């Protein structure tokens, strides 16, 4: 589950599972059976400990390349001994969970010729780390702290899942899909893996003739199957699972659906398509879901199920509070 904001997985699972209880997920995080780590696209995801061991080796090169080639911190350290900095960072972070600011101070003392913040972010991207509670718990607060895989999970990442395993698991969640779709979701180029697996996969073609792959026995609901209204958290993986997002979002819409002040908002699905944005707001002991349609107002027939679903979600987010749902003017 996408987990850049600590509450994202809870809303995402609530929208998918009947009877989901947030304290159960919090317990798994506390017991270290589930962890928040950087994976696909160098972004934070919530995964099982088993998946953390298997997926981290596949995604580690993304962090290393992204830091050294794509960040100003990496460019500042082009002449530094990154192996030595990485070893020192792993030692420091393995002692106890620390903030990046604390790591920067510690590294600055050991390597005074280099910028402490740049080195700390290098360790953040190039050493396998785990985000530690209380952030990530339901209702948890606190600074962002990290520690090493070894300290939190008892060992380094590995053995790695195979590329074949990753493709099959991706298709189980997002198929039918192309190799470009998987690359958009993960940051990994696995076209050759798709071609190797072609004989065992079901192959479809989109309107442009592009190959779309799926598992042979994957469910493929009929066109007339109802898709109920859903309110998703911002940056839900449904919005990030394909290079061609027109299958779920209006053409030209930014995947993060930024509001005018740059704050990301969640998605409202109607009949399986994104028709609006939403965000919660709390004031004067009341929690409101503000729904902003795309381009034109939503008809009453669509507003009613949105209100019903939003009220259920607000009760989940703020039980016992006053709840309301408001529809804003359409976003152009």
C-alpha positions as CSV (number, residue, x, y, z in Angstrom):
1,X,0.0,0.0,0.0
2,X,1.2,3.5,-0.8
3,X,2.2,5.0,2.6
4,X,3.8,8.4,2.1
5,X,1.3,9.8,4.6
6,X,0.9,7.5,7.6
7,X,-2.9,7.3,7.3
8,X,-3.0,6.4,3.6
9,X,-2.9,2.6,4.0
10,X,-5.7,2.7,6.6
11,X,-8.1,4.6,4.3
12,X,-7.0,2.5,1.3
13,X,-7.7,-0.8,3.2
14,X,-11.0,0.6,4.6
15,X,-12.1,1.3,1.0
16,X,-11.3,-2.3,0.0
17,X,-12.1,-4.5,2.9
18,X,-15.4,-5.1,4.7
19,X,-15.0,-4.9,8.4
20,X,-11.5,-3.5,8.3
21,X,-10.2,-2.5,11.8
22,X,-7.3,0.0,12.0
23,X,-6.1,-1.3,15.3
24,X,-5.3,-4.7,13.6
25,X,-3.0,-3.1,11.1
26,X,-1.4,-1.0,13.9
27,X,-0.7,-4.2,15.8
28,X,1.0,-5.7,12.8
29,X,3.2,-2.6,12.5
30,X,4.1,-2.7,16.2
31,X,4.9,-6.4,16.0
32,X,7.1,-5.8,12.9
33,X,5.1,-8.1,10.7
34,X,4.3,-5.1,8.5
35,X,6.7,-2.2,7.7
36,X,6.9,1.1,5.9
37,X,9.9,1.2,3.6
38,X,11.0,2.9,0.4
39,X,10.2,0.7,-2.6
40,X,8.6,1.4,-5.9
41,X,9.5,4.7,-7.5
42,X,11.6,5.5,-4.3
43,X,8.3,6.2,-2.5
44,X,7.2,4.8,0.9
45,X,5.0,1.7,0.8
46,X,3.5,-0.5,3.5
47,X,4.4,-4.1,3.0
48,X,4.7,-7.4,4.9
49,X,8.1,-8.1,6.4
50,X,8.4,-11.0,4.0
51,X,7.8,-8.8,1.0
52,X,10.2,-6.2,2.4
53,X,13.0,-8.8,2.4
54,X,12.2,-9.9,-1.2
55,X,11.3,-6.6,-2.8
56,X,14.0,-4.3,-1.4
57,X,16.9,-5.8,-3.4
58,X,14.9,-5.2,-6.6
59,X,14.3,-1.6,-5.7
60,X,17.6,-0.6,-4.1
61,X,19.2,0.4,-7.4
62,X,16.4,3.0,-7.9
63,X,17.4,4.8,-4.8
64,X,21.1,4.7,-5.6
65,X,20.6,6.0,-9.1
66,X,18.1,8.6,-8.1
67,X,20.3,10.0,-5.4
68,X,23.6,10.1,-7.2
69,X,22.2,11.2,-10.6
70,X,19.0,13.0,-9.9
71,X,19.4,15.0,-6.7
72,X,21.5,18.0,-5.8
73,X,22.7,16.2,-2.7
74,X,24.2,13.4,-4.8
75,X,25.9,15.9,-7.1
76,X,27.4,17.6,-4.0
77,X,28.9,14.2,-3.0
78,X,30.3,13.1,-6.3
79,X,33.9,13.0,-5.0
80,X,32.9,11.6,-1.6
81,X,33.7,8.0,-0.4
82,X,30.0,6.9,-0.5
83,X,30.9,3.4,0.7
84,X,32.5,4.7,3.8
85,X,29.6,7.1,4.4
86,X,27.1,4.3,3.9
87,X,28.9,2.0,6.4
88,X,28.9,4.8,9.0
89,X,25.3,5.7,8.3
90,X,24.2,2.1,8.7
91,X,26.2,1.8,12.0
92,X,24.6,5.0,13.4
93,X,21.0,4.2,12.3
94,X,21.4,0.6,13.6
95,X,22.0,1.9,17.1
96,X,18.4,3.1,17.5
97,X,15.7,4.8,15.4
98,X,16.9,8.3,14.5
99,X,15.7,11.3,12.5
100,X,17.5,12.3,9.3
101,X,18.5,15.6,11.1
102,X,20.1,13.5,13.9
103,X,21.9,11.4,11.3
104,X,23.2,14.5,9.5
105,X,24.8,15.8,12.8
106,X,26.4,12.4,13.5
107,X,27.8,12.1,9.9
108,X,29.0,15.7,9.9
109,X,31.2,15.0,12.9
110,X,32.7,11.9,11.2
111,X,33.1,13.5,7.7
112,X,33.6,17.3,8.3
113,X,34.6,17.9,4.7
114,X,31.1,17.1,3.4
115,X,27.6,18.5,4.0
116,X,25.9,16.5,6.8
117,X,22.4,16.8,5.3
118,X,23.6,15.6,1.9
119,X,25.3,12.6,3.5
120,X,22.2,11.8,5.6
121,X,20.0,11.8,2.5
122,X,22.5,9.6,0.8
123,X,22.2,7.1,3.6
124,X,18.4,7.4,3.4
125,X,18.4,6.3,-0.2
126,X,21.4,3.9,-0.3
127,X,21.1,2.0,2.9
128,X,18.1,-0.3,3.5
129,X,16.1,1.5,6.2
130,X,12.7,1.0,7.9
131,X,10.4,3.8,9.1
132,X,9.6,3.1,12.7
133,X,6.5,3.8,14.9
134,X,4.7,5.7,16.3
135,X,4.3,7.2,12.9
136,X,2.5,4.7,10.8
137,X,0.2,3.6,13.6
138,X,-3.5,4.6,13.5
139,X,-3.6,8.0,15.2
140,X,0.2,7.8,15.8
141,X,2.2,11.1,16.0
142,X,5.8,11.9,16.2
143,X,8.9,12.7,14.2
144,X,9.9,10.6,11.2
145,X,12.5,8.1,12.5
146,X,14.3,5.2,10.7
147,X,16.5,2.3,11.6
148,X,18.2,-0.5,9.7
149,X,16.7,-3.7,8.4
150,X,19.0,-5.6,10.6
151,X,18.0,-3.7,13.8
152,X,14.2,-3.9,13.0
153,X,13.7,-7.1,11.1
154,X,16.7,-9.1,12.2
155,X,18.6,-9.3,9.0
156,X,19.5,-7.6,5.7
157,X,17.2,-7.6,2.7
158,X,17.2,-10.8,0.6
159,X,16.8,-13.2,-0.9
160,X,15.5,-11.1,-3.7
161,X,12.2,-12.0,-5.4
162,X,12.8,-12.8,-9.1
163,X,11.7,-10.4,-11.9
164,X,9.2,-13.1,-12.9
165,X,7.7,-13.1,-9.5
166,X,7.3,-9.3,-9.5
167,X,5.6,-9.3,-13.0
168,X,3.2,-12.0,-11.9
169,X,2.3,-10.2,-8.7
170,X,1.9,-6.9,-10.5
171,X,-0.5,-8.5,-13.0
172,X,-2.5,-10.1,-10.3
173,X,-3.2,-6.6,-9.0
174,X,-3.2,-4.5,-12.1
175,X,-3.6,-6.7,-15.2
176,X,-4.3,-6.5,-18.0
177,X,-1.3,-4.2,-18.3
178,X,1.8,-3.5,-20.4
179,X,5.5,-3.5,-19.6
180,X,5.3,0.3,-19.7
181,X,2.5,0.2,-17.1
182,X,4.7,-1.9,-14.7
183,X,7.6,0.6,-15.3
184,X,5.4,3.5,-14.4
185,X,4.3,1.7,-11.2
186,X,7.6,0.4,-10.1
187,X,10.4,2.4,-11.9
188,X,11.8,-0.9,-13.2
189,X,12.3,-1.8,-16.9
190,X,11.2,-5.4,-17.2
191,X,10.1,-5.6,-20.9
192,X,12.3,-8.7,-21.4
193,X,10.7,-10.4,-18.5
194,X,7.2,-9.9,-20.1
195,X,8.5,-11.3,-23.3
196,X,9.9,-14.4,-21.6
197,X,6.6,-15.0,-19.7
198,X,4.5,-14.3,-22.8
199,X,3.7,-18.0,-23.5
200,X,2.2,-18.4,-20.0
201,X,0.2,-15.2,-20.0
202,X,-3.1,-14.1,-21.5
203,X,-2.5,-11.3,-24.1
204,X,-5.0,-8.6,-25.0
205,X,-4.6,-5.5,-27.2
206,X,-5.8,-2.0,-26.5
207,X,-7.3,0.4,-29.1
208,X,-3.8,1.3,-30.3
209,X,-2.8,-2.3,-30.7
210,X,-0.5,-2.4,-27.7
211,X,0.0,-5.7,-25.9
212,X,-1.7,-6.0,-22.6
213,X,-0.8,-9.0,-20.4
214,X,-2.7,-10.7,-17.7
215,X,-2.6,-13.9,-15.7
216,X,-4.6,-16.7,-17.5
217,X,-7.1,-17.3,-14.6
218,X,-7.4,-13.7,-13.4
219,X,-11.0,-12.5,-12.8
220,X,-12.3,-10.3,-15.7
221,X,-15.7,-8.9,-14.6
222,X,-18.3,-8.4,-17.3
223,X,-18.9,-4.9,-18.6
224,X,-22.3,-4.7,-16.8
225,X,-20.9,-5.5,-13.3
226,X,-21.6,-2.7,-10.9
227,X,-18.6,-0.8,-9.5
228,X,-19.7,0.9,-6.3
229,X,-18.6,4.4,-5.3
230,X,-15.2,4.5,-3.5
231,X,-13.2,7.3,-1.8
232,X,-9.5,6.6,-2.1
233,X,-6.6,8.3,-0.3
234,X,-4.2,10.6,-2.2
235,X,-1.7,8.7,-4.3
236,X,-3.6,5.5,-4.1
237,X,-1.8,2.8,-6.1
238,X,-4.9,2.5,-8.3
239,X,-4.0,5.9,-9.7
240,X,-0.3,4.9,-10.1
241,X,-0.5,1.4,-11.5
242,X,-0.5,2.3,-15.2
243,X,1.3,4.5,-17.7
244,X,-2.0,5.1,-19.5
245,X,-4.3,6.4,-16.7
246,X,-7.1,7.2,-19.0
247,X,-8.7,3.9,-18.1
248,X,-9.5,5.4,-14.8
249,X,-8.8,9.2,-14.9
250,X,-9.9,12.0,-17.2
251,X,-7.3,12.7,-19.9
252,X,-4.8,15.4,-18.8
253,X,-5.5,15.1,-15.1
254,X,-2.4,15.1,-12.9
255,X,-2.1,11.8,-11.0
256,X,-1.7,13.6,-7.7
257,X,-4.8,15.8,-8.3
258,X,-3.3,18.9,-6.8
259,X,-5.6,21.6,-5.5
260,X,-4.8,25.2,-6.2
261,X,-2.5,25.5,-3.1
262,X,-0.5,22.3,-3.9
263,X,-2.2,20.1,-1.4
264,X,-2.9,16.6,-2.7
265,X,-6.4,15.2,-2.5
266,X,-8.0,11.8,-2.8
267,X,-10.0,10.4,-5.6
268,X,-13.7,9.7,-5.8
269,X,-14.5,6.7,-8.0
270,X,-18.0,6.5,-9.6
271,X,-18.6,3.4,-11.7
272,X,-14.9,2.6,-11.6
273,X,-13.7,6.0,-12.9
274,X,-12.3,9.1,-11.1
275,X,-15.1,11.7,-11.2
276,X,-14.0,14.0,-8.4
277,X,-11.4,14.9,-5.8
278,X,-12.1,14.8,-2.0
279,X,-10.3,15.9,1.1
280,X,-11.3,15.9,4.8
281,X,-11.3,19.0,7.0
282,X,-12.0,19.3,10.7
283,X,-13.1,22.5,12.4
284,X,-15.3,23.2,15.5
285,X,-15.6,19.5,16.4
286,X,-17.0,18.7,12.9
287,X,-15.3,16.7,10.1
288,X,-16.3,17.5,6.6
289,X,-15.6,15.8,3.3
290,X,-15.2,18.4,0.6
291,X,-15.9,16.8,-2.8
292,X,-14.7,18.7,-6.0
293,X,-16.0,17.4,-9.3
294,X,-14.1,17.6,-12.5
295,X,-15.3,20.1,-15.2
296,X,-19.0,19.9,-14.4
297,X,-21.3,19.3,-11.4
298,X,-22.2,15.7,-10.6
299,X,-25.8,14.7,-11.1
300,X,-28.0,14.0,-8.1
301,X,-28.0,10.3,-8.9
302,X,-24.2,10.3,-8.4
303,X,-24.1,12.7,-5.5
304,X,-26.3,10.4,-3.3
305,X,-24.0,7.4,-3.2
306,X,-21.0,9.6,-2.8
307,X,-22.6,11.2,0.3
308,X,-23.4,7.8,1.7
309,X,-19.9,6.5,1.2
310,X,-18.3,9.7,2.5
311,X,-20.4,9.6,5.6
312,X,-19.3,6.1,6.3
313,X,-15.6,7.1,5.8
314,X,-15.9,10.1,8.0
315,X,-17.3,7.9,10.8
316,X,-14.2,5.7,10.4
317,X,-11.9,8.8,10.4
318,X,-13.6,10.7,13.2
319,X,-16.0,8.4,15.1
320,X,-18.6,10.2,17.1
321,X,-17.9,13.6,15.6
322,X,-20.3,15.7,13.6
323,X,-20.0,14.8,9.9
324,X,-20.9,16.6,6.7
325,X,-20.3,16.3,3.0
326,X,-20.1,19.4,0.8
327,X,-19.7,19.6,-3.0
328,X,-17.5,22.4,-4.2
329,X,-17.6,24.1,-7.6
330,X,-16.2,21.9,-10.4
331,X,-12.4,22.0,-11.0
332,X,-11.7,23.3,-14.5
